[in-house]
């Protein structure tokens, strides 16, 4: 954080901005100034209107009312290209909305420049490489020609996130909007991002930084604006008071509801893994997971935590080893077999792996267990509606009803639906891969409490995570993975954050 000139004219001013979707008013008169050389953090619960506001600034949605002023003059950001031409660049949280399949990394990196005709549309891939390398270097990314030539679908989520950030910086913007930019990044990658963002601020860029991570907001931002129910309800310079910020975001009742469930202790082994190599070259892993408790598996990108979860779920072939489930041999050849044995996975990428575009909330819930919703061999809409209503109630999903499209829900409410889907039947093993990614404190607490209730009811709950504070919030036992090897396995109450971090950075 650094001092800013509060009297400086805003680069972008939002005046009484409103947005309606049919009869539903999502934004109710947003007033906000984005000042050159200032990082303004935007905090808000899922469903507060953050995504809608970002999409208006990115040119995806037209506002229903109010005005946008760029450099003091009214501006129409009527399309993503219009926003880019005006110098307003956005890095969206949903990667699949911004990556162009079938193109190389370099072509994706320069895609907006090609569309804006700052690069010749017929330019060959070879001619794009020097500029792509130069842009990547601004982020300290060591991307060689081989990396830049590969098809973008070969990239992992973290690399895609860095690609979109590099694209936004292909020309220095007047206004940069970052939507949950660290949600897929390792600690080292996040620190690199912070350094770049600070440099851009020092060059005079007005930055809107949207995040649920309060600690990084306090460390990085200069100003905080809290969006609640479609309005800015709190705007202040930092540092901020944590309790005050959470209260502004969620209301007075949230702190009273934050009491933790008591520590759980397992009641016996539910899942046993023996001689399992997460990677062909890694050491074999022996590990047991108990019913009746939550086990958190934490590690950096490349640690093997997601690969282990996918192997248990039958989505990845094991290089070696064996498993037993409740004492019986367990070797699922595909997810269908795992589901049939009561092993369920909430995937890391809910949009790409968990939802079908255009499907309703109730149909999304019923998909894995269609037989439960049949009546005389025919799918029963009534049963689907009842299940949807129950999920909305139990998980406090903000939705118009069970028939609402899941696409229209905020990220946190989508995640609640994904978790609710797999708790309709009591799982033997419930795998949660990065369940808190991109969700606010309120949604996180709902998911955490429901997962712990499920464990208390006798399930083995396994949470895959990259964030130390998040894994501590939910887990009774913590396992650290480094390159497919367990470097720590202990009760959460017996270890410190420093021990976890040290174990995560051990050389395998």
Secondary structure by P-SEA (a helix, b strand, c coil): cccccccccccbbbcbbbbbccccccccbbbbbbcccbbbbbbbcccccaaaaaaaaaccccccccccccccbbbbcccaaaaaaacbbbbcccccccccccccaaaaaaaaaaaacccccccccccaaaaaaaaaaaacccccccccccccccccaaaaaaaaaaaaacccccbbbbccccccccaaaaaaaaaaaaaaaaabbbbbbbcccaaaaaacccbbbbbccccccccccccccaaaaaaaccccccccccccccbbbbccccbbbccccccccccbbbbcccccbbbbbbbccccaaaaaaaaaacccccccccccccccbbbbccaaaaaaacbbbbccccccccccccccaaaaaaccccccccccccccaaaaaaaaaaaaaaacccccccccccccccaaaaaaaaaaaaacccccbbbbccccccccaaaaaaaaaaaaaaaaaccbbbbbbccaaaaaacccbbbbbcccccccccccccccaaaaaaaaaccc
